Amino acid sequence: MKDISELLGCKYPIIQGAMGVISNPEFVAAVSEAGGYGLLATAFDSDPAKLKDRVDRVKAFTEKPFGANLMAIHPKAFEFADILVEAGVKAVTTSGGSPKALVPYLKERGIKVLHVVSNVSNAVKAASAGVDAVIAEGSESGGMQGFNGASTMVLTPMVVDAVDVPVVAAGGIGDRRGYQAAFVLGAVGAQIGTAFIAAEECIAHANYKNALISASESDTRLMNVEWAQFRVVSTPVAEEMVTKGGLSKSEFSAQGASIEETWVHGDLEAGTIPAGQSTGMIKAIRPVREIIEDMVRDS
Ligand SMILES: Cc1cc2nc3c(=O)[nH]c(=O)nc-3n(C[C@H](O)[C@H](O)[C@H](O)COP(=O)(O)O)c2cc1C
């Protein structure tokens, strides 16, 4: 395989990591139009009909391939999968739990599966469950992650050595140098989250984008939520939560309810804004095509 674009059917081996409400249809389509592989998110969804609407909206904006992220532990993961099958989606990512049950279901229906892992042991388990590729996500990444994760620099080559399926690197990839490093580490593609939030087409509020532009590489925090950690920008709200030891399950659910208010409407007092350490590299809001083309250019 030349790189992961062959499996995904897109121009460049770049996946836009799913990011809740901010990976909305217009943004997913813009990424795919620019040659990447756009992904809708389903983690915070409860209604399959709403996913169908969003899939239809992406299709109204682009004929290029796109996919979605399925959370393995989500009670509606199989219903969401049916919507994606019906829409002709060719590849999805899975995360948040073992993909063992979802993999045969998706593959029997012609969908390729790339599973996100944060350690070697889960990569090996995913490969033996039959995934087509794994995404090795290092601890510098934005959003949810397990405890004691290794950085992308350590995790990627270790996962490459441990599995016989293609590996995509994720976490901390913010420019052409990080993108090229992913290939040197043995990956055949890159999944990017944080750097795309600052895209012009991204629905994230200007307050969110400007917080990313202002933040240095040291301005993110890992916040505990019982079963996981979240890497978020160090805002006053985040510092308060980290200082008190993180969030309980119910506090986390309350945060979930404020996501739209914080991420899309820009009320940074209502909740936290996830981002990875590559936020330190973001200097401007740019069209997603420019972000992608800057990454893939030869020199
Ligand atoms: C705001 C936000 C929301 C995210 N939501 C999800 C999600 O729903 N599912 C998932 O698999 N990954 C999620 N991620 C992780 C990204 O898809 C991606 O793997 C990660 O951001 C890559 O690291 P980077 O931020 O350093 O580029 C999220 C990341 C961010 C920043």
The ligand as an SDF file (V2000), in Angstrom:
LIG
                    3D

 31 33  0  0  0  0  0  0  0  0999 V2000
  -12.8030   18.6270   20.3530 C   0  0  0  0  0  0  0  0  0  0  0  0
  -12.3840   17.2190   20.1180 C   0  0  0  0  0  0  0  0  0  0  0  0
  -13.3410   16.2060   20.0850 C   0  0  0  0  0  0  0  0  0  0  0  0
  -12.9640   14.8790   19.8130 C   0  0  0  0  0  0  0  0  0  0  0  0
  -13.9360   13.9060   19.7240 N   0  0  0  0  0  0  0  0  0  0  0  0
  -13.5860   12.6380   19.3490 C   0  0  0  0  0  0  0  0  0  0  0  0
  -14.5710   11.6290   19.1200 C   0  0  0  0  0  0  0  0  0  0  0  0
  -15.7690   11.8520   19.2520 O   0  0  0  0  0  0  0  0  0  0  0  0
  -14.1360   10.3910   18.7520 N   0  0  0  0  0  0  0  0  0  0  0  0
  -12.8070   10.1050   18.5750 C   0  0  0  0  0  0  0  0  0  0  0  0
  -12.4650    8.9600   18.2060 O   0  0  0  0  0  0  0  0  0  0  0  0
  -11.8510   11.0480   18.7570 N   0  0  0  0  0  0  0  0  0  0  0  0
  -12.2020   12.2920   19.1240 C   0  0  0  0  0  0  0  0  0  0  0  0
  -11.2270   13.2530   19.2640 N   0  0  0  0  0  0  0  0  0  0  0  0
   -9.8300   12.9420   18.8730 C   0  0  0  0  0  0  0  0  0  0  0  0
   -9.5750   13.3610   17.4080 C   0  0  0  0  0  0  0  0  0  0  0  0
  -10.4270   12.6730   16.5230 O   0  0  0  0  0  0  0  0  0  0  0  0
   -8.1120   13.1310   16.9560 C   0  0  0  0  0  0  0  0  0  0  0  0
   -7.7640   11.7730   16.9850 O   0  0  0  0  0  0  0  0  0  0  0  0
   -7.1290   13.9060   17.8320 C   0  0  0  0  0  0  0  0  0  0  0  0
   -7.5900   15.2330   18.0080 O   0  0  0  0  0  0  0  0  0  0  0  0
   -5.7490   13.9140   17.1520 C   0  0  0  0  0  0  0  0  0  0  0  0
   -4.8040   14.5970   17.9070 O   0  0  0  0  0  0  0  0  0  0  0  0
   -4.4860   16.1890   17.7320 P   0  0  0  0  0  0  0  0  0  0  0  0
   -5.6100   16.8810   18.4240 O   0  0  0  0  0  0  0  0  0  0  0  0
   -3.1950   16.3520   18.4390 O   0  0  0  0  0  0  0  0  0  0  0  0
   -4.4150   16.4770   16.2610 O   0  0  0  0  0  0  0  0  0  0  0  0
  -11.5900   14.5760   19.5820 C   0  0  0  0  0  0  0  0  0  0  0  0
  -10.6270   15.5980   19.6370 C   0  0  0  0  0  0  0  0  0  0  0  0
  -10.9990   16.9070   19.8950 C   0  0  0  0  0  0  0  0  0  0  0  0
   -9.9370   17.9680   19.9260 C   0  0  0  0  0  0  0  0  0  0  0  0
  1  2  1  0
  2  3  1  0
  2 30  2  0
  3  4  2  0
  4  5  1  0
  4 28  1  0
  5  6  2  0
  6  7  1  0
  6 13  1  0
  7  8  2  0
  7  9  1  0
  9 10  1  0
 10 11  2  0
 10 12  1  0
 12 13  2  0
 13 14  1  0
 14 15  1  0
 14 28  1  0
 15 16  1  0
 16 17  1  0
 16 18  1  0
 18 19  1  0
 18 20  1  0
 20 21  1  0
 20 22  1  0
 22 23  1  0
 23 24  1  0
 24 25  2  0
 24 26  1  0
 24 27  1  0
 28 29  2  0
 29 30  1  0
 30 31  1  0
M  END
$$$$
